[in-house]
Amino acid sequence: MARPQRYFGSATSSMDAKNRINIPAKFRSRFPAATDGKVLLYVMPGPDFRHLEVFDLEGGERRIEELTGGEGLPDAQQRHRQYLLSLVEQVELDAQGRILLPKVHVEYAKLKGEVIVSGAGDHLQICDPDEARNENVPVHLERMDPSQIAEIFNGARPKQA
């Protein structure tokens, strides 16, 4: 079994009036193509703050499988998973390296003009710079405290207040 693709780093990009985002080349080059040469991606709302998550085909299928599982969950929790699955969209990377984002996703993530595209391990995150600043999302190195970096690298849990 092949290792899943890993995405890391960040870059700024822009969204045009048709809700197309140019995926930065450093990420685009990592997307696996299907046998027909197409690059299909999954886009879905992200948790914790308003952003979008973008998975390659394999990673997206894995995430969908995680959301589809859970037999025996309480009805309300299962309905929430089903609703989230209804918001997953498959998009194609075009020849110019862009993806077309559904309007509902753009509205959810409050995207406009400039966006931040960052690697999050097995997927990408797309967020609005103002939203990231308001939610204190550490997408810029100067915003991170060195002790946060040490905790991440050392595997320490965040200190309880």
ZALUM-775351 format. One record per residue (C-alpha): residue in one letter; x, y, z. Coordinates in steps of 0.05 Angstrom, whole numbers, plus 5000, padded with zeros to 4 digits. Example, Ala and Ser with C-alpha at 12.3 -4.5 7.8 and 13.67 -1.06 7.14 Angstrom:
2
+------+------+------+------+
| resn |   xx |   yy |   zz |
+------+------+------+------+
|    A | 5246 | 4910 | 5156 |
|    S | 5273 | 4979 | 5143 |
+------+------+------+------+
END
This chain:
161
+------+------+------+------+
| resn |   xx |   yy |   zz |
+------+------+------+------+
|    M | 5000 | 5000 | 5000 |
|    A | 5028 | 5067 | 4980 |
|    R | 5038 | 5121 | 5032 |
|    P | 4987 | 5177 | 5029 |
|    Q | 5010 | 5242 | 5000 |
|    R | 5033 | 5295 | 5051 |
|    Y | 5021 | 5369 | 5043 |
|    F | 5060 | 5422 | 5082 |
|    G | 5079 | 5495 | 5077 |
|    S | 5034 | 5553 | 5059 |
|    A | 5025 | 5605 | 5004 |
|    T | 4978 | 5660 | 4986 |
|    S | 4933 | 5655 | 4925 |
|    S | 4873 | 5691 | 4899 |
|    M | 4801 | 5675 | 4883 |
|    D | 4770 | 5704 | 4820 |
|    A | 4699 | 5729 | 4810 |
|    K | 4677 | 5659 | 4789 |
|    N | 4702 | 5628 | 4855 |
|    R | 4762 | 5595 | 4823 |
|    I | 4825 | 5589 | 4865 |
|    N | 4894 | 5578 | 4835 |
|    I | 4926 | 5522 | 4875 |
|    P | 5000 | 5541 | 4886 |
|    A | 5048 | 5500 | 4844 |
|    K | 5083 | 5470 | 4905 |
|    F | 5018 | 5436 | 4924 |
|    R | 4993 | 5422 | 4853 |
|    S | 5056 | 5382 | 4837 |
|    R | 5039 | 5333 | 4894 |
|    F | 4968 | 5317 | 4871 |
|    P | 4964 | 5247 | 4840 |
|    A | 4930 | 5243 | 4773 |
|    A | 4879 | 5190 | 4754 |
|    T | 4893 | 5141 | 4698 |
|    D | 4858 | 5189 | 4650 |
|    G | 4904 | 5246 | 4670 |
|    K | 4851 | 5284 | 4709 |
|    V | 4865 | 5310 | 4779 |
|    L | 4803 | 5303 | 4821 |
|    L | 4798 | 5334 | 4890 |
|    Y | 4748 | 5335 | 4946 |
|    V | 4728 | 5401 | 4979 |
|    M | 4690 | 5405 | 5045 |
|    P | 4679 | 5453 | 5103 |
|    G | 4733 | 5450 | 5156 |
|    P | 4724 | 5444 | 5231 |
|    D | 4748 | 5491 | 5287 |
|    F | 4746 | 5555 | 5246 |
|    R | 4716 | 5576 | 5180 |
|    H | 4759 | 5546 | 5125 |
|    L | 4756 | 5494 | 5071 |
|    E | 4792 | 5428 | 5069 |
|    V | 4817 | 5401 | 5002 |
|    F | 4836 | 5328 | 4996 |
|    D | 4867 | 5290 | 4938 |
|    L | 4826 | 5232 | 4912 |
|    E | 4855 | 5180 | 4960 |
|    G | 4853 | 5225 | 5021 |
|    G | 4782 | 5247 | 5004 |
|    E | 4758 | 5176 | 4998 |
|    R | 4790 | 5160 | 5065 |
|    R | 4755 | 5220 | 5098 |
|    I | 4688 | 5201 | 5067 |
|    E | 4697 | 5130 | 5093 |
|    E | 4710 | 5158 | 5163 |
|    L | 4647 | 5201 | 5159 |
|    T | 4605 | 5144 | 5130 |
|    G | 4623 | 5096 | 5186 |
|    G | 4594 | 5099 | 5255 |
|    E | 4537 | 5049 | 5253 |
|    G | 4499 | 5053 | 5318 |
|    L | 4513 | 5126 | 5330 |
|    P | 4458 | 5166 | 5362 |
|    D | 4409 | 5191 | 5309 |
|    A | 4428 | 5265 | 5317 |
|    Q | 4502 | 5250 | 5309 |
|    Q | 4489 | 5206 | 5248 |
|    R | 4446 | 5262 | 5217 |
|    H | 4503 | 5312 | 5228 |
|    R | 4552 | 5265 | 5192 |
|    Q | 4503 | 5255 | 5135 |
|    Y | 4493 | 5331 | 5129 |
|    L | 4569 | 5341 | 5126 |
|    L | 4574 | 5288 | 5072 |
|    S | 4521 | 5326 | 5032 |
|    L | 4570 | 5385 | 5032 |
|    V | 4628 | 5346 | 5003 |
|    E | 4641 | 5365 | 4930 |
|    Q | 4687 | 5334 | 4880 |
|    V | 4723 | 5385 | 4836 |
|    E | 4773 | 5379 | 4779 |
|    L | 4838 | 5416 | 4775 |
|    D | 4837 | 5452 | 4708 |
|    A | 4895 | 5462 | 4660 |
|    Q | 4912 | 5529 | 4692 |
|    G | 4918 | 5497 | 4761 |
|    R | 4852 | 5523 | 4788 |
|    I | 4793 | 5492 | 4824 |
|    L | 4722 | 5519 | 4822 |
|    L | 4694 | 5525 | 4893 |
|    P | 4620 | 5518 | 4904 |
|    K | 4586 | 5583 | 4926 |
|    V | 4562 | 5553 | 4991 |
|    H | 4633 | 5534 | 5010 |
|    V | 4660 | 5603 | 4993 |
|    E | 4606 | 5635 | 5036 |
|    Y | 4620 | 5587 | 5094 |
|    A | 4695 | 5602 | 5094 |
|    K | 4683 | 5677 | 5082 |
|    L | 4731 | 5675 | 5023 |
|    K | 4743 | 5737 | 4981 |
|    G | 4802 | 5759 | 4939 |
|    E | 4866 | 5737 | 4972 |
|    V | 4866 | 5669 | 5008 |
|    I | 4917 | 5628 | 5046 |
|    V | 4929 | 5557 | 5022 |
|    S | 4966 | 5515 | 5074 |
|    G | 4987 | 5443 | 5081 |
|    A | 4954 | 5405 | 5138 |
|    G | 4987 | 5337 | 5130 |
|    D | 4940 | 5294 | 5089 |
|    H | 4902 | 5354 | 5060 |
|    L | 4903 | 5428 | 5045 |
|    Q | 4866 | 5484 | 5082 |
|    I | 4840 | 5546 | 5047 |
|    C | 4823 | 5605 | 5090 |
|    D | 4812 | 5680 | 5088 |
|    P | 4871 | 5718 | 5119 |
|    D | 4825 | 5761 | 5162 |
|    E | 4787 | 5700 | 5187 |
|    A | 4853 | 5667 | 5205 |
|    R | 4876 | 5729 | 5242 |
|    N | 4809 | 5735 | 5279 |
|    E | 4811 | 5662 | 5300 |
|    N | 4885 | 5665 | 5317 |
|    V | 4902 | 5610 | 5267 |
|    P | 4978 | 5604 | 5264 |
|    V | 4986 | 5608 | 5189 |
|    H | 5042 | 5660 | 5194 |
|    L | 5106 | 5643 | 5231 |
|    E | 5110 | 5711 | 5264 |
|    R | 5044 | 5696 | 5299 |
|    M | 5069 | 5633 | 5332 |
|    D | 5100 | 5633 | 5400 |
|    P | 5165 | 5591 | 5403 |
|    S | 5136 | 5552 | 5462 |
|    Q | 5077 | 5530 | 5417 |
|    I | 5127 | 5504 | 5366 |
|    A | 5165 | 5467 | 5421 |
|    E | 5100 | 5436 | 5447 |
|    I | 5082 | 5412 | 5378 |
|    F | 5150 | 5382 | 5363 |
|    N | 5156 | 5350 | 5432 |
|    G | 5086 | 5322 | 5429 |
|    A | 5066 | 5358 | 5493 |
|    R | 4993 | 5373 | 5506 |
|    P | 4972 | 5445 | 5512 |
|    K | 4977 | 5470 | 5584 |
|    Q | 4911 | 5474 | 5621 |
|    A | 4893 | 5543 | 5646 |
+------+------+------+------+
END
